Amino acid sequence: MSRVRPVAGGGRAVEVEPERLDGWFTRFAARHGGVSTTSVTPSEVVVTAVDGTRAAVAAAFGDFTPTGEFEGLAPDALLASALASRLVGLLLVRLGGHSVGVARDGVVLVSATDSRQVHGRNKAGGWSQQRFARRREGQARVALQAAAADVARVLLPRVDEVDAVVLGGDRQALDVLRADRRLAPVFAKASPRVLDVPEPRRAVLDEAAARARAVEVVVRETPRNS
């Protein structure tokens, strides 16, 4: 079953496996009275249905080609990009753990996973709360230092080989790693999408490798007149 999430400004984002993409757009056309145009730019493919509904895909692995405005459904550029063989880096991190790796076509080739104890927030007040907060900050710092070390060891030496780096997990934790100057080449190749994942484990990394191949289609319906 495809993953669906709401997007800002209205609409929904649907993750579609590359092998199912052609059929997905065929069904999209059938549901919306056909497709009037397909617009292809280097950074985005936009399919506009007869009823005005739009399905857009942002480029995740280089530019779309050939570009242009086409009548009807013209998914060739999108399909060529989605079905191409890809080597991707994976970086999943939360305060309690991380998992990093390199995958080709959804299969993890090399990885590192670690978990660290980081206590939740303490609702008590006074000195106890302050002492607990300092302990928690220390635990989080150690956990993120371990994550940065594994990113530097596993991903950094291979960063020139990968087509992109797919991120997942907690955005604040990712921002801490982003501030590490050693890891700048890794984040320079990061895709805009951040996968929503549970506590990183090897099984979660395997699932993320498969999801990294999926195309995220943002669908915005035509507003109905009241």
N, C-alpha and C positions, 0 to 999 in steps of 0.2 A: 504494500500500500504506500502511495506517495505521501511524503511529509508535507504538511501545509501549515503556514504561519501567516498571521496578519502582517501587513506592512503599513508604514506611516503614510498618511494621506488617503487611506482607503485602499481596498484591494487585498490580494493574498499572494504569497509566494509559494510555488509548488516545486518540490524537488522531483525531477524526472530522470530516470536512468537513460543513458544515451541510446540504448537499444530500443527503448519505448518511445523515444522522442517523436519519430515520424508518425506513429499511430496516435500519440497525444494530440498533435496539431491537426491531424485528420478529424479527430473527434471534436476538437475545439471548433473547427470550421463548421461541422455538422450542427453543433449546439447553437451557433450564432448566425445561422443563415448564410454561411459561406464566408470567404475571405476576400476583401476588396483589394488590399495592397500589402506588400511586404517591403519594409525599408531596411536596408543593410548599410550600416556605417562601420568603420573599423572597430568601434567600441560597443556597438549595440545592434541587435536585430529586433525590429518591432513589427508584429503581425497585427493588422487591424481588420476586424471582422466587419461584415456588412452592417451589423447593428451598432457599430462603434466601439465594441469591446476590444481592448488592446492586450496583447500578450508580448511582453518584452523580455529579452535575455541580454544581460551585460556580458561582455567578453571576459573570460577568466584566464584564458591561456593564449595570449597574443591576439592580434587583430583578426577580425572576420574579413574574408575575401571570397569572391569578388563583391564589391559594394555596388549600391545603386537602388533605384526604386523599381519595383516589379509589380505587375498586376497579378492578383490572386495569391495563392500560397506558394512561396518559393523558399523552401527550407534548406537548399543545398549548402549554403555557406555555414549555416548553423550545424547541420548534420556532419559536415566534414570536420569542423572543429571539435564537436562533441565525441565523435567516434575515433579520433586520432589517438595513437598510443602516447601516453603521458607518463613522465617520471615526476612525482610530486613529493615535496616535503610536508610533513605533518607535525604540528605543534599544538598539543592539547595541555592546558594548565588550569588548575584550580589551586586554592591555598593548601589543600590537603594532599596534592599530588600532581604528577605530570606524566605525560607519555609523548615521546617524540619518535619520529621514524621517517623512512623514505619508502615510497611505494610506487610500483609500476602497474598501471591498469588495475588498480584496486587491490593489489597483493603487496603486503608489507615485506620488504626485503631486509631491512635492518631497523632496529628499534632500541629504545631504552625507556623503562618505566620505573617510577619510584613513588612511594607514598610517605608522607610525613604527618605527624600528629600536629594539628592546629586546633586549639580549643575554640568553641563557640563563644559568643559574647556573654559576659556576666552582667546580670541585671542588678546585682547588689551595689550599694553605694559606698562612699567613703574610701579609706585606704585599701580595703580589700579589692574594690573595683579597680583602683589605679594599679595595684600590684598585678592583678589578673590581666589587665590591658597590656602592661609592659611584657608580661610573659607571653601573651598571645602575639604581640608584635614581634617578639624575638623568634617565636616558632615560625611565623609567617616569613620572616626574613630568611631563616635557614632553609625553609622549603623552597623559596623562590631562588635562592643561591644554588641549590641543588639542581633546580630546573634549568637555570642559565648554564650551569656546567655541562649538563647533558646535551643541551642545544648546541653549545660550542663544540662538543665532542662528536655528536652524531650528524647534525645538520650543516654546520658551518663548513666542514671540509668538502661537502657535496653541493654547496649552494649554487655553484656555477653550472652544475649538471641538471638541476631540476627545472621544470617548466614554470613552477610556481610553488609557493608554500601556503598550505591551507591551515588556518588557525581554528581553534575551538576552545570553549571553556569560559572562564571568567574574564571579562574585559579589563577589569582593574589589575588582575594578575598579569595579563598580557601586556598592559601598559608599563608595568614595572620592568618586565623583560625588554620591552621596546626601548627603554631608557638606557639599557646596557649597551655601550658603544661597540663592544665586541660583536654584538648580534645584529648590527645595522644591516649587513648584507642579507641576512635572513629575512628581516622585516621589509627590506626593499622589494623582495619578491612575493610578499604576502598578498593573497587575494582579498578583496574587500569583504567578502562574506565571512562571518565568524560562526562556526557550527555550534549549536546548542548541544552540549554533551554532559553526561553525568560525571561523577568522579573518575578521572582518567585511569583506566586499566588497560592491559594488553587487548582484551576483547573489545573494549571501547575504541582503541586505536584501529583494530581491524575493521570495525564498522565505519569509522571515520574515513578510512582509505576507500571503502566502497562508495560512501557518500560524496567524497571529493570528486568522483567522476560524474556525479549527477549534475544536471543542468537546472538552475533555479529560474523558473519562469514566473514573472510577476504579471498577474492578471488584474486588470482594472475594468470593472463593468461600466457600462454607460449609465449615468444617473437617469432614473425613471421620472417622468413628469408626474406630479401629484394631481 
